[in-house]
């Protein structure tokens, strides 16, 4: 609970996230404050890698969809 002041706030965020993902047009990558600030860890590098991989998959997917519908 790095950001959420109460457990109910965390639950509301999860519900909103699930609603967005369920609509099929939003993907969510989750990171914590520690992923950026933990001393001696390569977590920021892992976050960048995860985002780049996700964006590459999204681009490839959209190209495939465009090819199929064109």
N, C-alpha and C positions, 0 to 999 in steps of 0.2 A: 504494500500500500504506500508506495513512494509519493504518489500524487493525490490519492483519494483520502479525504479526511475521515470518511466513515465507510464501513463495509457496504452500506446501501448505495453509495455513490459508485463504487466499483461494480456492483450488480447492475445498476442503470447503464453504465458504460458498456458492459457485456451485452445487455439486451439490445442496445442501439447498434453495436457492432454486428450482432447476429442478424438484425433486421437488414442492415446494409448488405451483408454478404448474401443473404437469402434472395435479394432482388436480382442477383446474378451479374451485376455490373461493377461490383466493388470487391477488391481483394484487400486483405488487411495483413500487414506484417507487424508483429508486436515486438517492441523493445522496451527496456527499462532504463531508468537513469543510470543504473550501474553499468549497463552495457557501454555507456559513454565515459564513465568516470572511474571505473575500477583500475587502480594503479597496477602496472605490470602486466596487464592482460591485453590481448590483441582483439578485444571485443569490438572496438570501433571498426577495425579492419574487417571483421566478420560481418558486421552490420552492412558495410558498404558492399561487400561481396554478395550478401543476401539480396540487397536491393537491386544490384546490377543483374543478377541472375533472374530475378522476378521480372524486371523490365524487359530483358531479352526474351523471356518466354512470352510476355504479353505482346511484344512486337511481332514475334514469330506467329503467334496465334492470330493476331489481327491480319497479318499478311495472308495466312491460309484462308481466313474467312473471306477476305477481299477476292482472292483467287477463285474460291468456290462460287461466290455470288456474281462475279463479273462475267 
